[in-house]
């Protein structure tokens, strides 16, 4: 992996993370529950470190770091293994994999939200699926694969 590849994939991860963030926060505009990923990431990571609420921008930074990490994982390890000739289809599959990983591991264990966010809004999983698929499509569409 050379520097140009790393920078390209990192930029794609930032863009895809931004798309995920915007669609999660704007979800009420299209009839779905709002998911505030930055606030959740901030509270989970830094909640006990601050006397008051942790700064919101830390959550945005963590979200972008995750965007870069998962884009790099896709471009180097997972992407070449996924079926399909169309890169967007591979990205869509990657988004669905991330959704299931989040809903079966991250949400129940770390956020205590139950499997498929059942302890949150009853339709929160729909928003989560949509934003993870959008993330995956952007990554699949724009990211090179090793």
N, CA and C atoms as a LAMMPS dump frame, in Angstrom:
ITEM: TIMESTEP
0
ITEM: NUMBER OF ATOMS
438
ITEM: BOX BOUNDS ff ff ff
-5.0000000000000000e+02 5.0000000000000000e+02
-5.0000000000000000e+02 5.0000000000000000e+02
-5.0000000000000000e+02 5.0000000000000000e+02
ITEM: ATOMS id mol type element x y z
1 1 1 N 0.854 -1.165 0
2 1 2 C 0 0 0
3 1 3 C 0.902 1.23 0
4 2 1 N 0.697 2.095 -0.974
5 2 2 C 1.497 3.313 -1.031
6 2 3 C 0.714 4.489 -0.443
7 3 1 N 1.388 5.618 -0.32
8 3 2 C 0.794 6.797 0.309
9 3 3 C -0.405 7.304 -0.475
10 4 1 N -0.318 7.3 -1.794
11 4 2 C -1.431 7.784 -2.618
12 4 3 C -2.686 6.951 -2.381
13 5 1 N -2.538 5.621 -2.329
14 5 2 C -3.661 4.726 -2.054
15 5 3 C -4.252 5.017 -0.683
16 6 1 N -3.389 5.142 0.327
17 6 2 C -3.831 5.423 1.692
18 6 3 C -4.608 6.73 1.758
19 7 1 N -4.098 7.778 1.143
20 7 2 C -4.767 9.084 1.169
21 7 3 C -6.091 9.048 0.413
22 8 1 N -6.115 8.357 -0.717
23 8 2 C -7.347 8.238 -1.499
24 8 3 C -8.433 7.538 -0.685
25 9 1 N -8.093 6.394 -0.123
26 9 2 C -9.07 5.621 0.656
27 9 3 C -9.486 6.395 1.906
28 10 1 N -8.557 7.092 2.538
29 10 2 C -8.891 7.896 3.719
30 10 3 C -9.863 9.004 3.365
31 11 1 N -9.649 9.665 2.243
32 11 2 C -10.57 10.72 1.805
33 11 3 C -11.951 10.148 1.512
34 12 1 N -11.993 8.979 0.908
35 12 2 C -13.276 8.316 0.65
36 12 3 C -13.956 7.968 1.974
37 13 1 N -13.189 7.49 2.944
38 13 2 C -13.756 7.162 4.255
39 13 3 C -14.332 8.381 4.955
40 14 1 N -13.658 9.519 4.828
41 14 2 C -14.174 10.758 5.423
42 14 3 C -15.468 11.178 4.738
43 15 1 N -15.487 11.14 3.411
44 15 2 C -16.7 11.506 2.676
45 15 3 C -17.854 10.568 3.01
46 16 1 N -17.593 9.267 3.009
47 16 2 C -18.645 8.298 3.317
48 16 3 C -19.138 8.451 4.759
49 17 1 N -18.212 8.734 5.688
50 17 2 C -18.614 8.981 7.075
51 17 3 C -19.485 10.225 7.197
52 18 1 N -19.177 11.235 6.398
53 18 2 C -19.987 12.454 6.396
54 18 3 C -21.389 12.17 5.855
55 19 1 N -21.476 11.382 4.793
56 19 2 C -22.789 11.008 4.243
57 19 3 C -23.588 10.25 5.298
58 20 1 N -22.956 9.293 5.978
59 20 2 C -23.617 8.546 7.041
60 20 3 C -24.129 9.493 8.129
61 21 1 N -23.271 10.409 8.55
62 21 2 C -23.628 11.345 9.612
63 21 3 C -24.814 12.225 9.22
64 22 1 N -24.766 12.806 8.053
65 22 2 C -25.825 13.717 7.622
66 22 3 C -27.154 12.988 7.491
67 23 1 N -27.159 11.821 6.855
68 23 2 C -28.42 11.105 6.698
69 23 3 C -28.957 10.587 8.031
70 24 1 N -28.09 10.265 8.979
71 24 2 C -28.554 9.822 10.298
72 24 3 C -29.174 10.984 11.076
73 25 1 N -28.566 12.157 10.965
74 25 2 C -29.09 13.316 11.693
75 25 3 C -30.327 13.908 11.025
76 26 1 N -30.448 13.778 9.727
77 26 2 C -31.601 14.315 8.992
78 26 3 C -32.74 13.314 8.847
79 27 1 N -32.627 12.154 9.454
80 27 2 C -33.623 11.093 9.287
81 27 3 C -35.062 11.544 9.542
82 28 1 N -35.339 12.419 10.52
83 28 2 C -36.733 12.838 10.702
84 28 3 C -37.326 13.541 9.475
85 29 1 N -36.483 14.113 8.641
86 29 2 C -36.976 14.785 7.434
87 29 3 C -37.579 13.794 6.447
88 30 1 N -37.201 12.533 6.524
89 30 2 C -37.812 11.541 5.651
90 30 3 C -38.528 10.447 6.442
91 31 1 N -39.012 10.806 7.633
92 31 2 C -39.919 9.953 8.387
93 31 3 C -39.302 8.837 9.207
94 32 1 N -38.01 8.914 9.474
95 32 2 C -37.356 7.887 10.29
96 32 3 C -36.783 8.515 11.547
97 33 1 N -36.507 7.718 12.575
98 33 2 C -35.933 8.279 13.799
99 33 3 C -34.502 8.754 13.579
100 34 1 N -34.184 9.853 14.238
101 34 2 C -32.849 10.451 14.161
102 34 3 C -31.871 9.604 14.978
103 35 1 N -30.698 9.35 14.416
104 35 2 C -29.632 8.663 15.138
105 35 3 C -28.482 9.639 15.298
106 36 1 N -28.146 9.938 16.535
107 36 2 C -27.074 10.889 16.819
108 36 3 C -25.808 10.113 17.15
109 37 1 N -25.15 9.614 16.116
110 37 2 C -23.934 8.832 16.292
111 37 3 C -22.836 9.603 17.031
112 38 1 N -22.591 10.876 16.705
113 38 2 C -21.52 11.585 17.423
114 38 3 C -21.758 11.677 18.934
115 39 1 N -22.985 11.959 19.339
116 39 2 C -23.265 12.044 20.767
117 39 3 C -23.049 10.695 21.441
118 40 1 N -23.499 9.623 20.801
119 40 2 C -23.309 8.29 21.364
120 40 3 C -21.844 7.914 21.467
121 41 1 N -21.078 8.215 20.42
122 41 2 C -19.645 7.906 20.443
123 41 3 C -18.925 8.73 21.515
124 42 1 N -19.312 9.99 21.656
125 42 2 C -18.687 10.847 22.663
126 42 3 C -18.973 10.328 24.066
127 43 1 N -20.228 10.033 24.337
128 43 2 C -20.593 9.563 25.67
129 43 3 C -19.952 8.212 25.973
130 44 1 N -19.919 7.33 24.965
131 44 2 C -19.333 6.01 25.161
132 44 3 C -17.834 6.106 25.435
133 45 1 N -17.148 6.972 24.714
134 45 2 C -15.701 7.041 24.8
135 45 3 C -15.204 7.973 25.888
136 46 1 N -15.827 9.137 26.012
137 46 2 C -15.312 10.173 26.906
138 46 3 C -16.284 10.569 28.008
139 47 1 N -17.399 9.888 28.139
140 47 2 C -18.444 10.294 29.063
141 47 3 C -17.986 10.541 30.483
142 48 1 N -17.112 9.702 31.016
143 48 2 C -16.665 9.846 32.395
144 48 3 C -15.45 10.764 32.528
145 49 1 N -14.897 11.222 31.414
146 49 2 C -13.688 12.034 31.453
147 49 3 C -13.964 13.511 31.674
148 50 1 N -15.191 13.933 31.484
149 50 2 C -15.548 15.346 31.602
150 50 3 C -16.573 15.516 32.717
151 51 1 N -16.53 16.662 33.393
152 51 2 C -17.501 16.912 34.457
153 51 3 C -18.898 17.085 33.886
154 52 1 N -19.01 17.786 32.789
155 52 2 C -20.287 17.945 32.092
156 52 3 C -20.312 17.018 30.901
157 53 1 N -21.188 17.321 29.967
158 53 2 C -21.184 16.494 28.749
159 53 3 C -19.886 16.68 27.965
160 54 1 N -19.421 15.62 27.384
161 54 2 C -18.189 15.678 26.58
162 54 3 C -18.448 16.497 25.32
163 55 1 N -17.424 17.173 24.805
164 55 2 C -17.611 17.99 23.603
165 55 3 C -18.1 17.16 22.412
166 56 1 N -19.087 17.691 21.722
167 56 2 C -19.727 17 20.606
168 56 3 C -18.742 16.716 19.471
169 57 1 N -17.805 17.613 19.268
170 57 2 C -16.871 17.451 18.149
171 57 3 C -16.009 16.206 18.29
172 58 1 N -15.786 15.722 19.525
173 58 2 C -15.045 14.476 19.707
174 58 3 C -15.788 13.32 19.043
175 59 1 N -17.1 13.314 19.161
176 59 2 C -17.902 12.267 18.531
177 59 3 C -17.81 12.311 17.021
178 60 1 N -17.795 13.519 16.46
179 60 2 C -17.647 13.656 15.013
180 60 3 C -16.272 13.151 14.586
181 61 1 N -15.239 13.487 15.356
182 61 2 C -13.885 13.019 15.031
183 61 3 C -13.811 11.491 15.092
184 62 1 N -14.416 10.897 16.113
185 62 2 C -14.419 9.436 16.225
186 62 3 C -15.172 8.787 15.07
187 63 1 N -16.277 9.393 14.682
188 63 2 C -17.048 8.876 13.559
189 63 3 C -16.219 8.903 12.27
190 64 1 N -15.486 9.986 12.07
191 64 2 C -14.642 10.091 10.879
192 64 3 C -13.484 9.084 10.929
193 65 1 N -12.926 8.868 12.107
194 65 2 C -11.871 7.859 12.249
195 65 3 C -12.406 6.466 11.905
196 66 1 N -13.622 6.17 12.362
197 66 2 C -14.253 4.899 11.999
198 66 3 C -14.474 4.82 10.497
199 67 1 N -14.883 5.937 9.898
200 67 2 C -15.085 5.963 8.454
201 67 3 C -13.81 5.622 7.706
202 68 1 N -12.702 6.178 8.148
203 68 2 C -11.406 5.88 7.52
204 68 3 C -11.02 4.425 7.758
205 69 1 N -11.141 3.966 8.997
206 69 2 C -10.761 2.595 9.34
207 69 3 C -11.533 1.573 8.514
208 70 1 N -12.855 1.726 8.438
209 70 2 C -13.663 0.746 7.716
210 70 3 C -13.489 0.865 6.208
211 71 1 N -13.168 2.055 5.706
212 71 2 C -12.846 2.191 4.275
213 71 3 C -11.532 1.487 3.956
214 72 1 N -10.543 1.631 4.834
215 72 2 C -9.266 0.934 4.627
216 72 3 C -9.435 -0.578 4.722
217 73 1 N -10.252 -1.026 5.652
218 73 2 C -10.524 -2.456 5.781
219 73 3 C -11.185 -2.989 4.51
220 74 1 N -12.127 -2.231 3.972
221 74 2 C -12.785 -2.611 2.722
222 74 3 C -11.784 -2.667 1.571
223 75 1 N -10.988 -1.607 1.417
224 75 2 C -10.098 -1.493 0.258
225 75 3 C -8.972 -2.505 0.272
226 76 1 N -8.565 -2.948 1.445
227 76 2 C -7.403 -3.834 1.519
228 76 3 C -7.753 -5.306 1.75
229 77 1 N -8.808 -5.575 2.51
230 77 2 C -9.088 -6.959 2.902
231 77 3 C -10.424 -7.465 2.366
232 78 1 N -11.496 -6.753 2.636
233 78 2 C -12.846 -7.257 2.365
234 78 3 C -13.258 -7.078 0.908
235 79 1 N -12.996 -5.927 0.323
236 79 2 C -13.43 -5.627 -1.035
237 79 3 C -13.046 -6.67 -2.064
238 80 1 N -11.79 -7.119 -2.069
239 80 2 C -11.414 -8.133 -3.062
240 80 3 C -12.137 -9.465 -2.888
241 81 1 N -12.659 -9.737 -1.716
242 81 2 C -13.334 -11.01 -1.45
243 81 3 C -14.824 -10.984 -1.782
244 82 1 N -15.392 -9.794 -1.946
245 82 2 C -16.833 -9.674 -2.161
246 82 3 C -17.199 -10.022 -3.6
247 83 1 N -18.379 -10.616 -3.793
248 83 2 C -18.81 -10.96 -5.147
249 83 3 C -19.321 -9.726 -5.878
250 84 1 N -19.406 -9.85 -7.169
251 84 2 C -19.996 -8.794 -7.986
252 84 3 C -18.956 -8.035 -8.778
253 85 1 N -19.333 -7.704 -9.991
254 85 2 C -18.45 -6.93 -10.859
255 85 3 C -18.596 -5.438 -10.591
256 86 1 N -19.806 -4.997 -10.296
257 86 2 C -20.04 -3.577 -10.046
258 86 3 C -19.519 -3.19 -8.673
259 87 1 N -18.706 -2.155 -8.634
260 87 2 C -18.125 -1.718 -7.371
261 87 3 C -19.194 -1.231 -6.394
262 88 1 N -20.251 -0.631 -6.927
263 88 2 C -21.327 -0.14 -6.056
264 88 3 C -22.018 -1.311 -5.355
265 89 1 N -22.154 -2.436 -6.051
266 89 2 C -22.778 -3.617 -5.443
267 89 3 C -21.889 -4.152 -4.322
268 90 1 N -20.583 -4.187 -4.555
269 90 2 C -19.663 -4.612 -3.492
270 90 3 C -19.778 -3.678 -2.29
271 91 1 N -19.868 -2.389 -2.555
272 91 2 C -20.014 -1.423 -1.474
273 91 3 C -21.319 -1.609 -0.719
274 92 1 N -22.387 -1.896 -1.445
275 92 2 C -23.679 -2.141 -0.806
276 92 3 C -23.585 -3.356 0.118
277 93 1 N -22.947 -4.397 -0.353
278 93 2 C -22.756 -5.593 0.484
279 93 3 C -21.933 -5.239 1.722
280 94 1 N -20.901 -4.418 1.561
281 94 2 C -20.075 -3.991 2.685
282 94 3 C -20.914 -3.199 3.694
283 95 1 N -21.779 -2.326 3.206
284 95 2 C -22.652 -1.575 4.104
285 95 3 C -23.576 -2.48 4.904
286 96 1 N -24.108 -3.511 4.259
287 96 2 C -24.986 -4.456 4.962
288 96 3 C -24.181 -5.247 6.002
289 97 1 N -22.968 -5.636 5.663
290 97 2 C -22.109 -6.332 6.635
291 97 3 C -21.849 -5.444 7.848
292 98 1 N -21.538 -4.163 7.607
293 98 2 C -21.309 -3.227 8.719
294 98 3 C -22.563 -3.054 9.566
295 99 1 N -23.722 -2.984 8.914
296 99 2 C -24.985 -2.859 9.645
297 99 3 C -25.186 -4.044 10.583
298 100 1 N -25.038 -5.257 10.051
299 100 2 C -25.237 -6.435 10.898
300 100 3 C -24.189 -6.508 12.004
301 101 1 N -22.96 -6.137 11.7
302 101 2 C -21.936 -6.105 12.74
303 101 3 C -22.287 -5.134 13.852
304 102 1 N -22.771 -3.968 13.466
305 102 2 C -23.152 -2.963 14.466
306 102 3 C -24.343 -3.431 15.291
307 103 1 N -25.341 -3.996 14.632
308 103 2 C -26.578 -4.366 15.326
309 103 3 C -26.459 -5.636 16.155
310 104 1 N -25.526 -6.494 15.803
311 104 2 C -25.38 -7.748 16.544
312 104 3 C -24.242 -7.721 17.558
313 105 1 N -23.314 -6.764 17.415
314 105 2 C -22.176 -6.71 18.338
315 105 3 C -22.106 -5.369 19.059
316 106 1 N -21.942 -4.29 18.313
317 106 2 C -21.672 -2.988 18.924
318 106 3 C -22.857 -2.457 19.737
319 107 1 N -24.041 -2.421 19.146
320 107 2 C -25.209 -1.851 19.837
321 107 3 C -25.583 -2.643 21.081
322 108 1 N -25.71 -3.975 21.01
323 108 2 C -26.107 -4.684 22.226
324 108 3 C -25.042 -4.691 23.323
325 109 1 N -23.769 -4.79 22.948
326 109 2 C -22.722 -4.929 23.967
327 109 3 C -22.294 -3.584 24.528
328 110 1 N -21.981 -2.63 23.658
329 110 2 C -21.418 -1.371 24.125
330 110 3 C -22.47 -0.315 24.433
331 111 1 N -23.536 -0.25 23.652
332 111 2 C -24.561 0.772 23.881
333 111 3 C -25.73 0.264 24.715
334 112 1 N -25.739 -1.036 24.983
335 112 2 C -26.821 -1.655 25.765
336 112 3 C -28.183 -1.377 25.139
337 113 1 N -28.235 -1.378 23.797
338 113 2 C -29.47 -1.056 23.088
339 113 3 C -30.24 -2.267 22.618
340 114 1 N -29.773 -3.451 22.933
341 114 2 C -30.441 -4.662 22.483
342 114 3 C -30.103 -4.98 21.041
343 115 1 N -30.384 -6.199 20.648
344 115 2 C -30.142 -6.611 19.262
345 115 3 C -31.06 -5.814 18.353
346 116 1 N -30.499 -5.283 17.282
347 116 2 C -31.198 -4.428 16.323
348 116 3 C -31.843 -3.226 17
349 117 1 N -31.195 -2.713 18.019
350 117 2 C -31.597 -1.478 18.707
351 117 3 C -33.019 -1.549 19.264
352 118 1 N -33.453 -2.714 19.694
353 118 2 C -34.827 -2.88 20.156
354 118 3 C -35.143 -2.056 21.399
355 119 1 N -34.128 -1.664 22.179
356 119 2 C -34.376 -0.837 23.359
357 119 3 C -34.454 0.643 23.009
358 120 1 N -34.135 0.973 21.761
359 120 2 C -34.258 2.354 21.289
360 120 3 C -35.589 2.471 20.554
361 121 1 N -35.698 3.405 19.677
362 121 2 C -36.904 3.569 18.858
363 121 3 C -37.158 2.293 18.053
364 122 1 N -38.42 1.87 17.91
365 122 2 C -38.701 0.613 17.205
366 122 3 C -38.231 0.595 15.749
367 123 1 N -38.094 1.774 15.138
368 123 2 C -37.642 1.822 13.743
369 123 3 C -36.216 2.345 13.602
370 124 1 N -35.474 2.402 14.69
371 124 2 C -34.089 2.898 14.623
372 124 3 C -33.229 2.016 13.724
373 125 1 N -33.529 0.742 13.677
374 125 2 C -32.743 -0.167 12.838
375 125 3 C -32.868 0.195 11.362
376 126 1 N -34.016 0.753 10.957
377 126 2 C -34.2 1.129 9.545
378 126 3 C -33.252 2.271 9.192
379 127 1 N -33.186 3.273 10.079
380 127 2 C -32.251 4.372 9.848
381 127 3 C -30.821 3.847 9.819
382 128 1 N -30.49 2.968 10.75
383 128 2 C -29.135 2.409 10.802
384 128 3 C -28.819 1.64 9.522
385 129 1 N -29.76 0.865 9.03
386 129 2 C -29.54 0.124 7.783
387 129 3 C -29.321 1.087 6.627
388 130 1 N -30.16 2.103 6.516
389 130 2 C -30.044 3.061 5.43
390 130 3 C -28.684 3.754 5.427
391 131 1 N -28.255 4.251 6.585
392 131 2 C -27.007 5.018 6.607
393 131 3 C -25.788 4.117 6.406
394 132 1 N -25.833 2.884 6.887
395 132 2 C -24.711 1.974 6.655
396 132 3 C -24.636 1.565 5.175
397 133 1 N -25.779 1.359 4.548
398 133 2 C -25.786 1.046 3.118
399 133 3 C -25.268 2.242 2.319
400 134 1 N -25.688 3.453 2.67
401 134 2 C -25.175 4.641 1.982
402 134 3 C -23.666 4.76 2.15
403 135 1 N -23.177 4.521 3.359
404 135 2 C -21.73 4.528 3.597
405 135 3 C -21.041 3.519 2.682
406 136 1 N -21.555 2.305 2.662
407 136 2 C -20.955 1.258 1.85
408 136 3 C -20.983 1.572 0.361
409 137 1 N -22.071 2.142 -0.124
410 137 2 C -22.174 2.482 -1.542
411 137 3 C -21.146 3.545 -1.913
412 138 1 N -20.985 4.56 -1.06
413 138 2 C -19.989 5.6 -1.344
414 138 3 C -18.586 4.991 -1.351
415 139 1 N -18.298 4.155 -0.372
416 139 2 C -16.973 3.518 -0.311
417 139 3 C -16.755 2.619 -1.523
418 140 1 N -17.745 1.794 -1.852
419 140 2 C -17.61 0.902 -2.994
420 140 3 C -17.449 1.65 -4.315
421 141 1 N -18.154 2.736 -4.443
422 141 2 C -18.143 3.523 -5.673
423 141 3 C -16.821 4.256 -5.876
424 142 1 N -16.259 4.824 -4.809
425 142 2 C -15.113 5.726 -4.952
426 142 3 C -13.769 5.15 -4.522
427 143 1 N -13.79 4.059 -3.789
428 143 2 C -12.531 3.548 -3.229
429 143 3 C -11.862 2.561 -4.175
430 144 1 N -10.554 2.683 -4.342
431 144 2 C -9.834 1.631 -5.068
432 144 3 C -9.716 0.395 -4.189
433 145 1 N -9.477 -0.729 -4.815
434 145 2 C -9.306 -1.99 -4.09
435 145 3 C -7.931 -2.549 -4.424
436 146 1 N -7.222 -3.014 -3.4
437 146 2 C -5.905 -3.634 -3.646
438 146 3 C -6.058 -4.951 -4.37
